[in-house]
């Protein structure tokens, strides 16, 4: 079963650690970031370096149109999934799809 996770704030701190763990657990990880593309691409490279699959997508999760675009881009890249969600914390929400 292919699993895809969107991790917000994944370019640093707790979000980065969560993204790494999910990649180790076999998830394809969407590294969401708000403003620092270079940090997000570092995380993507790190995840790919440990055998994971990852992409970076910019979105401000406090903006409903940005969230919609984030979900649409994820669906475009990885196909539509049944949505399941979990909240890791106020500043680090996370959602995943699986086939």
ABEGO torsion letter per residue (X at the ends): XBBBBBBBGAABEAAAAAAAAAAAAGBBBBBBBAABAAAAAAAAAAAAAAGBBBBBBBBBAABAAAAAAAAAAAAAAAEBBBBBBBBAEAABBBBBBBX
